[in-house]
Amino acid sequence: MQVVFYMNEKGEEPARDFLDSLDVKMRAKMTRTIKLLEVNGNKAVLTHGFIKKTNKTPPSEIERAIQYRDEYMKQFNTKADK
């Protein structure tokens, strides 16, 4: 599987920026909680990151992931596998 970072119109990569902001100990903990958007069955796009403080994912983070997914799909004229 190929893993890529989502890049917005400004050339920013929110997931990379998030990972770069973490210290080494926090990165080790995050490896179990990173979420991926799978595209076309063989590509995973890292959209963004956040520190989850409860068992439930905040609706705003779900909305952000959907927005980034839609932008990625439009940018590369492709469809996500459901």
Secondary structure, 3 states (H helix, E strand, C coil): CEEEECCCCCCCCHHHHHHHHCCHHHHHHHCCCCCCEEECCCEEEECCCCCCCCCCCCHHHHHHHHHHHHHHHHHHCCCCCC
